[in-house]
Amino acid sequence: MAKSFHELGQNLKNYIIDCHSNYKGLKNVSVERYNNLQLRMDAEVYQTYHVIIRIGISEAVMILPEALIFTGTLGMDEKYVQRWLQLPTVQQELSSLWTTAKLYSA
């Protein structure tokens, strides 16, 4: 069974926090910053395979499977999000969600 956007968001949140905690230059990671992390797709607005990611007040539309920024920015977390989007399991889950999003937009 495919994961939901919420489950993938939690996975991304944990991935980013783990990346920050392994970075020696960052003393304190503000985990509260990632409490409202959201993932979604809008097949009516963007006809190409994409994911919309919101972290705090930052939002970006990323074209998949390359994880290229189409519009917006995610600030210092952008490189971590791009790495996470390249993971094979994440690619598979997002592909499944994209298929469902396209069905509901038709």
Protein Blocks (a to p, Z undefined) as FASTA:
>chain_A
ZZdfklmmmmmmmmmmmmmmmpmklmbdcfklmmmgccdddfklmmcdcddddehjbccd
dddfklpafbdcehjmlmmmmmmmmpmklmmmmmmmmmmmmmmmZZ
